[in-house]
Amino acid sequence: MDSFKEIKKYATIDIGSNAVRLLISNIITINKSQTISTKNALVRVPVRLGQDAFTTGKISNKNIERLIDAMVSFKLLMKVHKVKKYLAYGTSALRSSSNGSNIIDLILTKAGLKIEIIDGEKEAELITNNPIFKDKANKKTYCFIDVGGGSTELTLFKNRKVIKSKSFELGGVRLINGLVLKKTWDLFRNWIVENLNSYNDIEVIGLGGNINKIFKLSGNKIGTPLSLRKIDSTLSSLEKMSYSDKMLLLKLNPDRVDVIVPAGKIYQFLLKNINSDKIRVPKIGLADGMVYELLKKS
C-alpha cells in the first residue's frame, strides 16, 4: 500500500462518568471500497460527572460549567484540526441525571455541539464496531466487557454479530461511593451463568481505561493476553499502596487512583465466573467504535 486517494479528519466525543474524551482520527480513503482509520490525537479531561449523578441524581452547576468549558475547548480543537465530521455521545452519568437533557441543550447553545445520550445497549453495540471483529474469516466467540465509571456492558459476539448484550449499573465511580447493591452483583453473576457459561471457547475482550492501565502496570507483554493471575497480583499490590504512592511512583492520574481497583475487580469477577484465566486488552473503546459509526454514515 503506497498511495491513497484522500485523507480527512473525523472526531468522536465520549462523555463518560469519570472523564470526557475527544478522539481525532485520520480517515484515509484508499479506494472506493477501502477506508482505514488511524488515531491522530486524544484528549481526556477528568470531569467526574458520575460523582454527582449517582449520589444526588443531578449534575452540579460546578461540573456543568467544567463540562461546557471542555466542550468549547473540544470545538476549538476540532476547528484547528479541520475536522470534517463529528459524533458526540453521553453515557451513564448523563442518562442517570435528572438535568441531563438540560445540559445537552446548554452544550448546544454555548459550544455549538450536538450531543446524544445513548443507552447501555447502544454502548455495547458500538464497542464491537471494529473491523478486527467483523472480518469474514473471524469465526471466534467473544465476550466484550467494557467497565466505565457508571456502567458495565457485557456483550456476547459470535460469527461477526452481537448475540446478546446487557448493561449493568456497575462501575468504578458507583463502587467507590458504595452505590452498588448485592442484587446488582447477583444480576451480573446470573447473566454470566445463563448466557456465557455454555461456551467453552469464548475469548474475553477487556475495554476501558482501567483495564488498559492494569495491563500496563502488570508488565504484561504487549500483544499477549493478560492472565487472571497477573490481574490478581496487580490489584493486590495496588490495594497495599497509599494514595500518594500510586500517584508519585506509578504516575496514576488523580481521577484514576481511587477507581482502578474497584473497576479491576469487575473484570476479575467476570473471569472467575466463566472460569477463564485470561483476557485480551486491545486498547480500543467507545470513541473508537464511534469512528466506525461515522464511517458507516458517510
N, C-alpha and C positions, 0 to 999 in steps of 0.2 A: 504494500500500500504506500505509494509515493506521491499521491496527489489527492486533492479533494475539491469539490465543486464550490462549497460555501461554508463559512463559519459565522455563527452569531451567538448571542448570549441570552440565556433564559435564567430567571430567578425563582426560587421557591422559598417561602417563609413558613416556618413551623412555630406556632405559638403554643408552647407546651406549659406544663405545670411547674417545672423547675427552671426553665430558661426559654428564651426565644432565639430562633436561628434563621439566618439568611444564608442560603446556598446559591452562589452564582456559578452556572455551568456553561462550558463551551459546547455548543451544539454544532457538530461537524457533519455536513452532508457530503457523503462520498459519491452517491449517485441517487437515482430516483427511488431505489429500494433499500438503501442503506444509510442510516444516520446513527452516529455514535455521540455519546455524552461524556465529557471529562470535567473534573472539578477545577474551577478557576479560583474561587475564594469562598471561605466560610467564616461567618461572623456569629459568635454566640454571646448573648447578653443575659446575665443571671437575674432575670426578673422573676421571682418566685411567686407567681400568681396563685399557685395551689395553696400556699400558706393561708391566704385569705379565703379562697373559695371553699376549701374543705373544713375550715374551722368556724367560719362565720356565715358561709353561704353567699358571700358577696365580696367582690374585689374592692379593696380600699381606694380612696381618692389618690393616695400617695403612689400606689402601684399602677393605677390608671395613668397618672402623669408620666411615670417611668416607661410604661408600655408605649404611650403615644410618642414620647421622645425617641424611643428605639425605632418605631415605625417611620418617623420623619427622617431619622438617620438612614434607615434602610432605603427609603425612597431616594435620598440623595446619592447613596452608593450605587443604586441601580441606574441613576441618571449618568453618573460618571462612567460607569461600565458600559453604557449604551445598551442596556438590557431591552430586548425586543418584546418579550412576554414574561409574565409572572403569574404565580399561583400562590395564594396565602390561605392557610388553614389554621383554625383554632381547635384544640382538643379538650381534654378532660376538665381543666380548670375553667375555661370559658363556658363549656356546656353545663357545668355544675353551679355556675354563678347566676344569681337572680338578676344581676345587671349586665350579663354577658352581651345581650343584643344591643343595649345602650352603648357599650364600649365599642362594638363593631361600628355603630353609627358615628361615634366620635372619631374613630380612626379614619373613616372615610372622609369626614369633614376636615380634619386637621392635617392628615398625612396624604390624603388622596389615594389610599389603598383600600381595595375591596377585600374583606376577609370573610371566609365561610367557616362556620362552626360545623365540624363533622362528628358523626357518632363513632363508636368503637368498631363497628363492622366495617365502616369505610376505612378506618385506620388499618385494620387487618388486611383489607384488600390491597391497600397501597404498598404495604411492605413486601408483597410478592411481585410487585411491578418491576421486575428486573430481568433482563434478557438471560442472565445466568440460569434462572429457574424456568424460563419459558422456552428454552432450546428444545427443538423437536426430538433430539436424541436423549433428552433427560427424562428418564422414567422413574426417578427416585421418589420416595415418600419423605416429605419434610414436616417437621413441626417447627413453626416460627414462634418465637416468644419475644415480644417487644415490651420491655418494662419501662414505664415512664414515671413521672412524679405522682400522677393521679390514677393511672390505669395500667393494666397489663392485658395485652392482646395475645391470645393463643390462636394459631391458625394451622389446620391440617391441610396439607397441599400435596396432591398426588396427580401424576400424569399431566402436569402443567396447568392444573386448575385447583381452585380452592374447593375442598370437600366440606369442611366445616370451620367456623370461626366463632370465637366468643370473647367478649370484653369483660374484664372484672375490675371492680373498684378496689384495686390493689396496686399500690405504687410507693415509691420511696418517700415522698412528702407525706402521704397519708400515714405511712408506718411510723415516721418519727413523731407524728402528732398523736399517736395512739388511736387512730380512727379506723383501723381495720378490725372488724369483729371476727370472732371464731367462725361464725356461719359463712363468712366470705371465704376463709381458708377452706372450709368444708366444701363449699360450692366449687372452688378451684380444684380441689382434690377429686371430687366426684366427676367433674367434667373430664379430667385427665384419665381417670379409670375407665369411664364409659366410652370415650372417643379415641383414646390413643393407645391403650394397653394391648389392643388386639394386633398391633403392628410390631413385627419383630425387627424389621429393617429400617426403622424410622431414623432419620438424621435430624438432629436438633440444631436449629439456627438461632443464635442469640443476637438480638439487636438492642441498641440503646447505648448511651454514653457510659453507663456504669459497667456494663459487661466489657466494653472496649477498654476501660481503664483497668479492670480486674485482669484482663488478658495481658495488658502491658506490665502491670505490677508483678504478675506471676512469673515473668521471664520466659513465657512460652515462646517457642519458635514460630515466627510468622509463617502462615500458610498451613499450619498443622492444627488439629482440633485441640481445644483446651479441656484437660481432663477434670473430672469431678474432684479428684484428689487434690489437684492444684487450686481449684476454687476453694475447697475446704481449708487448705493451709493458708491461702492468701487472706481469706476472710478472718480466720483465726488470728493471724498476725495483725491485721488492721484493728481488730477488737481490742488488742492489748496495747495499742499505741494511743498516745494522747492526741488531742485535737491539734496542738501546735506541732507535734512531730509529723503528723500526717501532712500538714501544710508545708513545713520547712524542709523535712527530709524527703518526703515523697512528692513535694510540689503539687499537691492537690489544690484545686480551686476551693475557696471557702464554701461555695454552694454545693460542692461535691463531697466534702468531708463527712457531713452528717448523714448523707443518704446512701453512700456507696455500699455499706454493709447491709442495711435493710433491703436495698434493691437486689444485692447479690444473693440474699437468702431466698428470693423468689425464684431465681434461676436454679439455685441449689435444690429447692423444693420440687420443681418440675422434674429435674434429672433423677432425683431419688424415687419419685413416684411413678416414673416409667422405666425404672431400672436401667437407666442409661449412664454410662460412665464418661461421656464426653459431649462437648458442644462446639459447633463451629461459630467463629466470630468474624464475619466478613467485613465488618465496619461499614455497613450500609444502614440507612434509617428511613424515617418517614419522608424527609426532604428529598432523598434520592428517588423514592417511589413517586413523589410528586413531579419530578422532572419527566419521567416516562408518561405520566398522566398528561402533562403539557404536550409532549411529542405526539400522543395519540390524538389530541385535539387540533394539531397543526394541519 
